[in-house]
Amino acid sequence: MEGNIKLITDDGLRLDGRAFNEMRPVKIQTGVIEKADGSAYIEWGANKIIAAVYVREAYPKHAQNIDRAIVKARYNMSGYSVEERKRPGPDRRTMEISKVITEALESTIVLEKLPRAEIDVFIQVLEADAGTRIASLTASSVAVADAGVPMRDLVVGCTAGKADGKMVLDLSKDEDNFGDADIPMAILPRTGKVVLLQLDGNVSYEEFNEAVSMMMNAMPRISEIQRDALMNKYNIEEGE
Amino acid sequence: METKQIVYPGDKIDTGDLKPRNGMYENNSEYFSEYFGVVQKSEKFVDIAPFNSPYLPRVNDKIIGKIMDIGATMWTVDINSPYYSLLHMNDTPWHVYSGDLTRYLNIGDYIYAKISVSNEIKESWLSLRDNGLKKLETGRIISVKPPKVPRVIGKSGNMINLIKNETDTKIIVGQNGFIWVDGDIENVKNAIGAIKIVEKEAHTIGLTDRMSEYLKKLKGEN
């Protein structure tokens, strides 16, 4: 299959005109859902995702953790989010994504500050165009910060992969479908600790390192967008 | 006044000689913010005041709550918090018999109550046995974000008194962010509008003056 599709054009650019280490434009907005404790909307290239956070007492009572909070992220794709209608409801893939996002968020939220509570993160994918798990996680972490849930750091994520034998940053739909490998990664920017790392496909040790260093370079930019998103809601004039 | 520093989760806090208090975590004897908020330095302590955070019950807070459920001896009360609170029948000014709780407070009723007990797992109990604590019979309830409550009240209550006087309404502000407003329907509308503006512009400077102008203008139009 790889032989038939050209993912890198002759002048060394990708199909959508990006360089190897260029990301798609990212836009985040917070406070999009009035009734939620915190919410965020992200546009990552053609991905459009809404995340909403609710904090409440865990129910039923026997599900409560006496000394810390439970995190429950639920990733859900709309039927119209992909080219061919997605059958609604949880499936193997969405359950996996919900799980990895939950675990990434658990590592940053100060769970002991909210004993017996449950932090619900509802993620709705309105439009999908490769890299939704990372876009969802990036938006969820902004939504959690918007909700005022204590957290140690904002989770930042990015993807890289291999297309046409070249390592590229932030895979597009075609590169994801017809490329050789897809590596989503999320870190805590302050310490550089990795909270999510998956690999789908085949890469060599050197290629993997190249992908990681490319993603690490992109992280500060995404982190900056997250911070701007939080700030924009309050439109604070700095200083007095 | 010193400038306010805005911090994001994970930002390093320069505590200087002051003691770190709320909203920070320690790592290798350095302190980092847990919230998106502003750094507040007082004489002895440094705190992070979050822009938004859930209300957590604190003893002696006077709050407004909504009755959610009725048991044999206790009401379950929603206090605008992730955690429900409980009101025992003996902590009321009435002589309540077990199983006869609906005679006094029903589901959906609002109360102005005090948090009498709270523990480390955020369980809390309410009491109606104090001056001014009561069932709220008339009026309207609105909610603001809990961290905005001090701004709605203002320094020694000047903001809320301003709104009360200018709109000719009765207002009770619960520490949990529920606010009770009572009076003429038009006045209540105006007061609610004013409170919403205060909540939205809580971080701006000179809000009391602008509010006073805004309310005077409203009065002029009527």
Interface residues (C-beta under 8 A of the other chain):
Chain A: D37 G38 V55 R56 E57 I66 D67 T108 V110 K113 L114 P115 R116 A117 A145 D146 A147 G148 V149 P150 M151 R152 D153 L154 L188 P189 R190 R227 L230 M231 Y234 I236 E237 E238 G239 E240
Chain B: M1 T3 K4 I6 Y8 P9 G10 G23 Y25 F32 E34 Y35 F36 P50 F51 N52 S53 P54 P82 Y83 Y84 E120 I121 K122 P147 H203 T204 I205
